[in-house]
Amino acid sequence: MKRLFVIAVASEKGGVGKTTIATNLAVYLKALREDLPVTIASFDNHFSVDQMFALGPPSERNVAALFEEAPTTDLVRLGQYGVQYVASSRRLQPPAHPPEWLRHKLDSMDLAGILILDTRPILDWYSEAALLAADLVIAPVKDRAALINADALRQVMATVGHTDRLWLLPSLVDTRARLNAEVRVHEFIAYAARERDYQVLDIFISKSPKVESLASGFSSSVRPVLTHARNTAVHPQFKQLAEFVLKRFDTGPPAPDSSIRELLPDETGLSVSHRRRVLECPVCCQASDAMDGHFFFDLRSRRRGYLHPDCFAEICTAMNPEIFDDRGGVIALTVDGPGLVGPDCRLSVHLFDDNGVLLDSENLVIEEAPTLKESVGIITGQPLDNAYRELVFLNGRVETVELQPGRAEGGIFLQKRRKITRELRQAGLF
């Protein structure tokens, strides 16, 4: 039997839509794949899981039994919409075990498919246990405070080398809200998260009065988006979220006894680091490696690789040669997509010295630099005509760079990249 795939929906900040995401994700997963067992349990005491899924009289056994040494028979019940659920408890007492114990207890249960754990809005024993048990962690973020609090989740997962399983999901997004005439709030949250090296879903969950009303009113039941809010923007968003989860589930969770850090695979079976690593030079499309190349890195997609020196020189010819010839440092390429600045996208080039100080900038006529346009599109993984905002870094020197903690070269480049990003934002250039 395939090992149980555990999803934790977690946030140290309340009011970010955590329970709404957990319960509706369960419904959409079951709707998309009827033969897949989907189970949900909550460590919080608000009973939203029971109000959405419970059938018949209250259960005599609840989630508290999950933390007992006794067998967990008759704990999981079949609920509405075909979703299995564990009844909630008003009071939980943490067991005399470390948080890592929960995963072993879950593996000992006769459960298959997907288990969703809705956690508390505090980082206590239960939330930490859910994080350590999870094959995938979805952390809703709706503002800067939630983004800052996400670091506590990452630190817990870092203790077992599983930070790669953490994905941030912009949530309760008011699509009308903007920081200025150009930047929407949820776009800023996503870019700020990626700048902090988080994985961010290319999906967001909109704020919707209709969806909020599903958990209120005269009825004690909580209704799912799938059956009662299909006419809202949230419906296709939850469908996309469920499809993302199913792709991760289909690749299978890491081996339970693995002591080596596992990276979350995608549908190709490749790890995150391999998916992001571009093995070919984006200019000539021939194989390139770290031994003889200029490192490149895209902030949004985290794609990285190396350009051959001759190819690097070729795309630099599209820039002002008096500025960008043999200067070392780092070149930052910013892209503003069409619709943001006009009918066509805009490509700007910025030169920074080895200390991350801005030396010069210029805007390019993008149609006069076809090789550069195509190469940047390959680096970002999408045509620039489809881009919104992009920030690409090119290392001006030939040297090996690996963005991994503990690697001196990667640490230096990481510091430069973060400083450059701040400089560009403060100058209004990104």
C-alpha positions in Angstrom: 0.0 0.0 0.0 1.3 3.5 -0.9 2.5 5.4 2.1 0.0 8.0 3.5 0.7 11.4 2.1 0.3 14.1 4.8 -0.5 17.7 4.2 -0.3 20.3 6.9 -2.0 23.7 6.5 -0.2 25.9 8.9 0.3 29.5 10.0 1.4 31.1 13.2 -0.9 34.0 12.4 -4.7 33.7 12.7 -7.2 35.0 10.2 -5.3 33.9 7.1 -8.0 31.4 5.9 -6.2 28.4 7.1 -9.2 26.3 8.0 -11.2 27.4 4.9 -8.2 26.2 2.8 -7.9 22.9 4.6 -11.6 21.9 4.5 -12.2 23.0 0.9 -9.0 21.4 -0.3 -10.3 18.1 1.1 -13.6 18.5 -0.9 -11.9 19.5 -4.1 -9.3 16.6 -3.9 -12.2 14.1 -3.5 -14.2 15.7 -6.4 -11.2 15.5 -8.7 -10.3 12.0 -7.8 -13.3 10.0 -6.4 -11.3 6.8 -5.8 -8.7 8.6 -3.6 -9.2 8.3 0.1 -9.1 11.8 1.6 -9.1 12.4 5.4 -9.0 15.6 7.4 -8.4 16.3 11.1 -8.0 19.5 13.0 -5.9 20.3 16.0 -7.8 23.5 16.7 -10.9 23.6 18.8 -13.3 25.5 16.5 -15.1 22.4 15.2 -15.3 23.7 11.6 -14.2 20.2 10.3 -17.1 18.6 12.1 -19.6 21.3 10.9 -18.7 20.7 7.3 -18.2 16.9 7.2 -20.1 15.2 10.1 -22.9 12.8 9.4 -25.2 11.4 12.1 -24.7 11.7 15.9 -21.5 13.0 17.4 -18.6 10.6 17.5 -17.6 9.1 20.9 -14.0 9.2 19.9 -12.1 12.3 18.7 -8.7 13.5 17.6 -7.5 13.3 21.2 -7.3 9.5 20.7 -4.6 10.1 18.0 -2.2 11.1 20.7 -2.8 8.1 22.9 -0.7 4.9 23.0 -3.9 2.8 22.4 -4.8 1.7 18.8 -6.8 4.2 16.8 -9.6 1.9 15.7 -13.0 3.5 14.8 -11.3 7.0 14.9 -11.8 7.9 11.2 -15.4 8.3 10.1 -16.9 8.8 6.6 -18.3 12.2 6.2 -20.1 14.4 3.7 -18.8 14.8 0.1 -17.0 11.4 0.5 -14.3 12.9 2.8 -13.2 11.0 5.8 -12.8 13.0 9.0 -11.6 12.8 12.6 -13.9 14.4 15.1 -12.4 17.5 16.8 -11.7 17.9 20.5 -12.1 21.0 22.7 -9.1 20.1 24.8 -6.0 18.3 23.8 -3.2 17.2 26.0 0.2 16.7 24.3 1.7 13.2 24.8 5.0 12.5 26.6 6.7 12.2 23.2 8.7 14.5 21.0 6.8 16.1 18.1 8.5 13.7 15.6 6.4 10.8 17.2 3.3 11.9 15.4 4.5 10.7 12.0 5.2 7.2 13.3 1.8 7.1 14.9 0.2 8.1 11.6 2.1 5.5 9.7 0.9 2.8 12.1 -2.7 3.6 11.3 -4.7 1.9 8.6 -4.9 5.0 6.5 -4.3 5.4 2.7 -4.4 8.3 0.3 -4.1 11.9 1.7 -4.4 13.2 5.2 -4.9 16.9 5.7 -4.0 18.4 9.1 -5.5 21.8 10.0 -3.2 23.3 12.7 -3.6 25.9 15.4 -2.6 29.5 14.9 0.3 29.1 17.3 3.5 27.1 17.1 2.8 24.6 19.9 3.5 20.9 20.2 0.7 20.0 17.8 1.6 22.5 15.1 5.3 21.4 15.3 4.3 17.7 15.1 2.1 18.4 12.0 5.0 20.2 10.3 7.4 17.4 11.0 4.9 14.8 9.8 4.0 16.5 6.6 5.1 15.6 3.1 3.7 19.0 2.0 3.1 22.2 4.0 0.8 24.9 2.7 1.2 28.2 4.6 -1.4 30.8 3.8 -0.1 34.4 3.9 -2.2 37.5 3.5 0.1 40.3 4.7 3.6 41.2 5.8 3.0 39.9 9.3 2.0 36.5 8.1 5.1 36.4 5.8 7.3 37.3 8.8 5.7 34.6 10.9 6.3 32.0 8.2 10.0 32.0 9.2 9.1 30.1 12.4 7.6 27.3 10.3 10.7 27.2 8.1 12.9 27.0 11.2 11.0 24.0 12.5 11.3 22.2 9.1 14.9 23.1 8.8 15.7 20.9 11.9 15.0 17.8 9.8 16.1 19.2 6.4 12.6 19.5 4.9 12.3 23.2 4.2 11.7 22.3 0.5 8.3 20.9 1.5 7.1 24.3 2.6 5.0 26.3 0.1 3.5 29.7 0.7 0.0 30.5 -0.6 -1.2 34.1 -0.9 -4.6 34.0 0.8 -7.7 36.2 1.4 -6.4 38.4 -1.4 -8.4 41.6 -2.3 -7.4 41.8 -6.0 -8.4 45.5 -6.0 -5.9 46.4 -3.3 -2.7 48.0 -4.5 0.5 49.4 -3.0 0.6 51.9 -5.8 -0.7 52.4 -9.4 1.3 49.4 -10.6 1.7 46.8 -7.8 -1.1 44.8 -6.3 -0.8 43.7 -2.7 -0.7 40.0 -3.4 1.9 40.5 -6.1 4.1 42.3 -3.6 3.6 39.5 -1.0 4.6 36.8 -3.6 7.8 38.7 -4.7 8.7 39.6 -1.1 8.4 35.9 -0.2 10.5 34.7 -3.1 13.1 37.3 -2.2 13.3 35.6 1.1 13.9 32.3 -0.6 10.4 30.8 -0.1 8.6 28.6 -2.6 5.4 30.4 -3.5 2.5 28.9 -5.3 1.5 30.5 -8.6 -2.0 30.5 -7.2 -3.8 32.8 -4.7 -7.1 32.5 -2.9 -9.2 35.6 -3.3 -11.1 37.3 -0.5 -14.8 36.7 -1.2 -17.9 37.8 0.9 -19.8 34.9 -0.6 -17.2 32.4 0.6 -17.0 34.1 4.1 -20.8 33.7 4.4 -20.6 29.9 4.0 -19.3 29.6 7.6 -22.0 31.9 9.0 -25.7 32.3 9.0 -28.6 30.5 10.8 -27.3 27.0 10.0 -24.7 25.3 12.1 -23.2 23.7 9.0 -20.3 25.0 7.0 -20.8 24.7 3.3 -17.9 24.1 0.8 -17.1 26.4 -2.1 -17.6 23.6 -4.6 -21.3 23.3 -3.9 -22.2 26.8 -2.8 -19.8 29.3 -4.4 -19.0 27.9 -7.8 -19.8 31.3 -9.4 -17.0 33.0 -7.5 -13.3 33.4 -8.5 -12.4 31.2 -5.5 -13.9 28.1 -7.2 -11.2 27.8 -10.0 -8.5 28.8 -7.5 -9.3 25.8 -5.2 -9.4 23.6 -8.2 -5.9 24.7 -9.2 -4.7 24.2 -5.6 -6.1 20.7 -5.6 -4.4 19.9 -8.9 -1.1 21.1 -7.5 -1.5 18.8 -4.5 -2.4 15.8 -6.7 0.7 16.2 -8.8 2.8 16.1 -5.6 0.9 13.1 -4.3 1.3 11.2 -7.6 5.1 11.3 -7.3 5.0 9.7 -3.9 6.3 11.0 -0.6 9.9 10.4 0.4 10.9 7.1 2.0 10.0 7.0 5.7 13.4 6.0 6.9 15.4 8.3 4.8 18.2 10.1 6.7 19.2 12.1 3.6 17.5 15.3 2.9 14.8 14.7 0.3 13.6 17.3 -2.1 10.0 17.6 -3.1 9.6 16.1 -6.6 7.3 17.2 -9.3 5.4 15.1 -11.9 8.6 14.5 -13.8 10.2 12.8 -10.8 13.0 15.4 -10.6 13.8 17.2 -7.4 13.2 20.9 -6.9 16.9 21.7 -7.3 17.1 19.7 -10.6 13.9 21.3 -12.0 15.3 24.8 -11.3 18.8 23.9 -12.7 19.0 24.8 -16.4 21.6 22.5 -17.9 21.9 24.4 -21.2 23.3 27.8 -21.9 20.2 30.0 -22.6 21.9 31.7 -25.5 23.3 28.8 -27.6 21.2 26.0 -25.9 24.3 23.9 -25.6 25.3 22.1 -22.4 27.0 24.3 -19.8 28.4 23.8 -16.3 29.9 25.6 -13.4 33.5 25.0 -14.4 33.5 27.7 -17.2 30.5 30.0 -17.2 28.7 33.1 -15.9 26.1 32.2 -13.3 22.5 33.3 -13.8 19.5 33.3 -11.5 15.8 34.3 -11.9 14.2 35.6 -8.8 10.6 34.5 -9.5 11.1 31.0 -10.9 14.4 30.3 -9.0 15.8 28.9 -12.3 19.6 29.0 -12.4 22.5 27.9 -14.6 25.5 29.1 -16.5 26.2 31.0 -19.7 29.3 30.3 -21.8 31.7 33.3 -21.7 31.3 33.8 -25.5 27.5 33.7 -25.1 27.6 36.1 -22.2 29.7 38.5 -24.3 27.2 38.2 -27.2 24.2 39.3 -25.1 26.3 42.1 -23.6 26.7 43.6 -27.0 23.0 44.6 -26.7 24.0 46.7 -23.7 26.1 49.9 -23.7 29.6 48.5 -24.2 31.2 51.4 -22.4 29.2 50.5 -19.3 29.0 46.7 -19.3 32.3 45.6 -20.9 34.7 43.7 -18.6 33.4 45.3 -15.4 32.8 42.2 -13.3 30.2 42.7 -10.6 26.6 41.7 -11.2 24.2 42.6 -14.0 20.5 42.8 -13.0 17.9 42.6 -15.8 14.4 43.9 -14.9 11.4 43.1 -17.0 8.1 45.0 -16.8 5.5 43.1 -18.7 3.0 44.5 -21.2 0.0 46.0 -19.7 2.1 47.3 -16.9 4.0 49.9 -18.8 2.3 49.8 -22.2 1.5 47.5 -25.1 5.0 46.1 -25.1 7.2 44.8 -22.3 10.2 46.8 -21.1 13.7 45.4 -20.4 16.2 47.4 -18.3 19.8 46.6 -17.5 21.5 47.6 -14.2 25.2 47.2 -13.4 26.3 46.7 -9.8 29.9 46.5 -8.5 31.2 43.7 -6.3 29.8 45.4 -3.2 26.3 45.6 -4.6 26.4 49.3 -5.4 24.5 50.5 -8.4 26.9 51.9 -11.1 24.6 52.6 -14.0 21.3 51.7 -15.7 19.8 51.8 -19.1 16.5 50.9 -20.8 16.8 48.8 -23.9 14.7 48.9 -27.0 13.8 45.2 -26.7 13.0 44.6 -30.3 16.5 45.7 -31.2 18.0 43.0 -28.9 16.3 39.8 -30.1 19.0 37.5 -28.8 18.9 39.0 -25.3 15.1 39.0 -25.3 15.0 35.3 -26.2 17.7 34.4 -23.8 16.0 36.1 -20.9 12.8 34.4 -21.8 14.6 31.0 -21.6 16.1 32.0 -18.2 12.7 33.0 -16.8 10.9 30.0 -18.3 8.3 32.0 -20.2 8.1 34.4 -23.2 8.7 38.0 -22.0 5.4 39.0 -23.7 3.7 36.9 -21.0 5.7 38.4 -18.1 4.5 40.7 -15.4 7.7 41.5 -13.4 10.9 39.6 -13.6 14.4 40.1 -12.1 17.3 38.2 -13.5 20.9 38.3 -12.1 24.0 37.6 -14.3 27.3 37.1 -12.6 29.9 39.3 -14.4 32.7 36.8 -13.6 33.3 33.2 -14.5 33.0 31.3 -11.2 31.1 28.5 -9.5 28.1 29.6 -7.6 25.8 27.3 -5.7 22.9 28.8 -3.7 23.1 26.4 -0.8 23.5 27.2 2.9 27.1 26.7 4.1 28.7 27.2 0.6 30.9 30.3 0.7 30.4 31.2 -2.9 26.6 30.9 -2.7 26.5 32.8 0.5 28.4 35.7 -1.0 26.3 35.8 -4.1 23.1 35.5 -2.0 24.1 38.6 0.0 24.8 40.5 -3.2 21.5 39.5 -4.7 19.5 40.5 -1.7 21.3 43.9 -1.4 20.8 44.5 -5.2 17.1 43.7 -4.9 16.7 46.2 -2.0 18.7 48.8 -4.0 16.4 48.4 -7.0 13.3 48.6 -5.0 14.4 51.7 -3.1 15.3 53.4 -6.4 11.9 52.5 -7.9 13.6 50.4 -10.6 11.8 47.1 -9.6 
